[in-house]
Amino acid sequence: MNPAPHPRPAPGRRGLLGGLLAGAALAAVPALAAPARAGARPAPATAGPRATRPLLLGTYTSEAGGGTGIGTAAYDTGTGAITSGPVITGVENPSYLAPHPSGGTVYAVAEQGAGAVTAVAIGPDGTYEVLGTRPTGGSGPTHLSVHPSGRWLLSANYTSGSVAVHPIAEDGSLGERTDLVTHSSPPPGPGQGGPHAHQIVTSPDGGHVLAVDLGTDTVYTYRLDASAGTLTEVSRAALAPGSGPRHLAFHPGGRFAYLACELDNTMVVCAYDPATGALTPGPAQSTGTGSGVSYPAQPVVTGDGAYVYLANRGHNSLTRYAVEGDGAVLRLLDTVPVGGDWPRQLALSPDSSLLFTANQRSSTVTVFGVGPDGSLTAAGTPFPAPVAVCVLPLP
């Protein structure tokens, strides 16, 4: 499969991975009926260092060898070992997942031509219920996040280059879309063919919404009207033409963000001004993966803000950076083999003691223990998960 210009398989190309992905363990796990509540979430945590916590897994349901919905599992907080659970069916192509701040609902994109977002309730008794699906107004949504207020769901349509807003009801269900903004300028970068919104997140101060567009090499900053659910652009940050910004992660101090650029194989430290929403990119930095394009995917930051990790899909590695200067500086430490193929997405456990990697082409999730010095130690054997494109550890 040719990864350029964007290495995420399109719906028509996903079948090429079928032979490689057949037989993944979760595909054989019994499925939950949907939308009725019909199955248990992984057992709640128990006291002591060997507690277990729930883990959700995103996949492509339309791809040969893919999953049948959102996979559920549990992980050991001490060892990182993962055990599989049932599958939440009735959710199409859930390639990215995001939790509600209350913990009562999880949202999934439907990454397909007619893009959509789905809400799934998580009951206090450990059961699930699919609450319904709403169209995003665009195609190929790849990312979503919940505004810190818990009242708005934000989603990014990659294929159509637009971002959408949906209201969230008290029960976690979604209302009709309140806004849709298409990135019509600046012109697409070299070979990009059009805008490609890849991520939408809220700044740590809660004052602005930032959308990363790989196609226009731009990060757009919006102000969200908390009453109407509409977006007003207030700033733009231009990245190098053809760099392909994909995902950013904020330092917990809230004044800096780390932006992965997938097409020129770089990481960029950006200063963020909470007063204006302006994001100011610094110079491009090495990912430590050598020459060629390794398609960096996503950075994550430890809870104490001391280390940043970056997934490199083409290099099948994790880059480690030490954070210095109160967040203003990244110092490259090394790269670590990921133990799988095509690490699409990373997630830290709530206490940052474990790092999970969703490896799309090997259909596995690998787990690393995170040391006090930021070191990564492989925890056990890779966990089979069909076309693993998102892993979400829950508190």
N, C-alpha and C positions, 0 to 999 in steps of 0.2 A: 504494500500500500504506500503510495507516494504521499508523504506528510505535507508537502508544500501546496498552497501557501499556508494552510492551517491544518495541523496534524490531528484534529479530532475527526474520526470517521463520520462522513455524512450518511444519512439514512440509506442511500442506495449503495454504499460501499461497505457497510458493516458486515455483510455476509462473507467478505474475504477473510474474516477472522474465525469463521465457524470451526474449521478443522482444528485450529490451535486451541480453541476454548471449550470444545466439547468435553463433557464429563466432569465439569466443575461441581464441587460438592453441594453447594447451595441449590443448584438446579433441581436436585432430587429431594430437597426438604419439603415436607407437606406444606401446602399453601393455606393461608387463612381465607375464609370466605369474605367477600366484600359486597356491600358495605357494612354488613352486620358485624357486631362485636363477636369474634369467633376464635380467639386464641390468646395465649399468654405471652406477654413480653418476657424477656429473660428475667430470672429471679432478682428481686431487689438486693441491694448491697447488704452484706452482713458485717458485723463488727470485726476489727482486726485488719492486719495487712493483706489478708487473702480475700478481701471483699470483691464482689463482682459488680460490674456496671453494664448497662445496656449499650449496644453498638448497632447502628443502622448502616445499611450498605446500598449505594446507588448503582444502577446498571442500565443497560439498554434492553428493553423487552422485545424490540422489533428486530434484534440481531440474532442470527444463528449462533447458538452457544451462549446467548445472554440469559438474564434472569427472567423471572415471571412476575416481578414486582420489587418492592423494597425488602431487601433481606434484613432479618433481625438476628442478632447474636448477643453474646455477653463476653466481656473480657475480664480477666483477673487483674486487679489493680496492682498486685505485687509482681506477677510474672509476665503479664501481657498476653497470656495464653487466651485464645479465642475459642468459644464453643458456639456452634450454630443453633439457630432457632427457626421458627416458622417464617413464611414469607407473606408480606402484606400484598395481596393481589388487588386488582382494580385500579392500579396506578401505572400509566403508560410512560415508558422511557424516563424513569426517574434518575436522570444523570447528575443531579445536584440536589442536596438536601439542606434544610436550615431549620433550626428549632425556634419556637416562640420563647420569649424571655420567661414566661410562666412555667415552661416545661410541659404544658398540657397539650401542645400541638406541634406537629412537624409538617413542613411544607416541602413539596417536590416540584421541580420543573418537569414538563413533558417536552423533551427535546425532539421535536419533530416539525414537519412543515407547518401544521396548524398548531402553533405554540400554545401551551396552557400551563397553569399552575394548579396543584392539588393540595388540599388540606387533609391531614390525617390526625385525628384525636388520639391521645394517649391517656387512657383512663387510670385513675388511682389504683384500680385493682389489677393493672397490668394488661388490660385488653386494648385493642385498637379499633378505630372506626374511621373509614374513609368518609369525610364530610362533604366532598364534592369538588368539582373542577371548574375553573374559569379560564376563558381564553385570554392570552396576553396581548392579542392584537398584532403580534409579529410572528416570525418563524425562527425555529431553532433556538429557543431559550436555553442558556447554559448556566446561568447563575441566578440566585435569589437570596435575599436577606430580609430580616424583619427589623423595622425601625425600632429603636430602643423603647419607644412609647408602647409598643405592642399593638398599635392600631393600624399599621400600614405594612403591606408586603410589597417589596421592591423586586423587580425582575429585569434581567437583561436578555434581549433577543439577539443572539449572535448573527444569524443569517440575514435578518432585515435591518440590523444596526439601530435598534430602538430600545428604550427602557419604559417600563410600565409600572403603575401603582394600583394596588387593590386594597380596599378597606378590609379590616379584620373585625369580625363581630365578637361579641363577648364569649361565644362558645368556640371561637377559633376558626369558624368557617369564613369563607371569602365572599365579599360582595362584588358587584359589577365594577369593572375597571374605572378609575377616576381620572387617569391621565395616561397618555402615550406620547413620548417624545422621540422623534427620529433624528439621528445625527446626520444632518444634511450638509454640514460644512465642519472643518475644511475638507478639501478634496481627499479621496483615499490615497494612502501611501503607495509606493511603487509595487505594482503587481497585486494590490489588495482587492481591486474590483468593486469596492463599496465599503460602507461603514460596517463594523462588526463589534457590537457592544458585548463585552466578555465578562464584565463584573459590575455590580452595583452595591455599594456599601455606605453606611452612615459613619461620619467622623466620630471619634471617641467623645467629643464634647456634645454630640447630638445636634449640632447646629447646621450641618450640611450633609448632602448626599453626593457621593462621588461615583461617576460612571467611567470605567476604563474601556476605551474603544481601540481594539487592535487594528481595525481597518483604517481609521483616520489618524492613528498615532497621537491620540489626544486623550487626556483625562478631563472630563467635564465636571464642574462643581455646580450643584443645584441647591436651592433652598426649597424645602418642602413646606407647603402650606398645611399646617397640622389640622385645619378644619376642613378644607376642601380636598386634600389629597392630591394637590397639583404641584408640579415642579417648575421652578423659575431658574434659568441659568444665571449664575453670578460670576463665573470664572472659567478659564480654560488653561490647561497646561499642555504645551506642545512638546512632544518627544521627537527624537531624531527620525527623519523620514525613513520609513521602512523598518523601524525598530520593532514594531508590533507589540506594544504594551498589552499585557494579558491580565495579570492580577497584582494587587497591592495588599500589603498588610501594615497596619499602624503599629508604631511603638506605643506601649501603654502610657507613656508620658503625653501622648497626643500631639506632639509638635513635629514628628517625622513619620514618614511612611516609606516602605521599601517596595519598589515596583519591578516585577519581573517582565522583561521584554523578550518574547519568544523567538522573534525572527533575527535579531542581531546578537542573541546569546549573551545578554547583559543583565545586570541588576543596577537599579538607579535609586539612590537615596534622595527623597524629596522632602523639602521643608513644607510644613503646613501652617497656615495662619488661621487660627480659629475665628478671628474677628471678621475676616473677609472671605474665608473659604479658599483662598488662593493656595495652590500647590505649586511649588517651585522646584523643578527637577535639578539635581546636581549632575556631575559627570557620570557617564556610563562606567560600570565596574565589571571586572571579570567574574565569571561564574566558576572559574577554576577547572573547566572541562576541556581546555585545549582548543585547537583550531576546529573550524567547522561549526555547524549549527546543531546544538543539542536540545533545542526547544524547551527552555526552562518554562515550567508550568505555574508553580504557586509557591510563594514564600509564607512561612509561619513564624511567629515571634513567641518566645517563651513568656510565661506570665510575668516574670520579673524583668523582662526587657533586656536580658543579658545576651541572648543568642538568637540568631535567625537561621532557619533552615530553608533550603530551596530545592524543589524537585526538578531534576533534569531528565526529560523523557528520552531523548536520543542517546544520552550518555548513561542512562540507567543508574543514576547516582543521586546522592543528596549532598549539596554544598553546605558547609558549615561556616558561619560568620560569627565573630565576636562583635558585640555592640559596644561602642565607645562614645565618648563625648556627649553623654546624656541622650543618646539616640542619633546623633548627627553623623556618626562614622560607623561604617562596616569594615571590619578587618577580616579578610579571607583566611580561614584556617586550613581547610582541606576539603576533599570530596570523599564520600563513603559509598561503596556499592550498595544499591538498594535491595538486592536480592530478588528482583523481579524484572519484568519487562514493561517499559513505558509507564513510569510513575505519574499518573494523571493528577492526583490530588493528595494533599497532606492534611493531617489533623493531629493536634496535641490533645492529650487527655486533660481534663479540667485542671489538674495540678501540675501539668507540664512534665510529669515523670515518664510518660510514654509518648512515642511518636508513631502514628499509623500512616501507612502509605498504600493507596489504592493503585494497583498495577494493572492497567487495562489489558495489555496484550497477553500477559501470563495468567490472567484471571486469578490473581492472588492479592491478599493483603499481608504486608510485612509489618512487623512491630519492632521498635527499638526502645531500649531503655535509655533515658536521658540522664547523664551524670551531672553532678554539681558543676563540673567544669565544661559542660556542654557536649561531652563525648557521647557517641552513640554506640550502643551495644545491641546486636541482634538478639531478639527475645524469641526463642523457639523457632519452629519451622513456619514457612509461609502458609497462610490460611486460604483454602480454596474458596473463591467467590466469583461467580460468572461475570465476565467483562466488568471487573471492578473499576468504577470511575469515580466513586465518592465513598468516603468512610466518615461516619459521624459518631464519635463517642459522646454519650449523654451523661450529665451529672448523676 
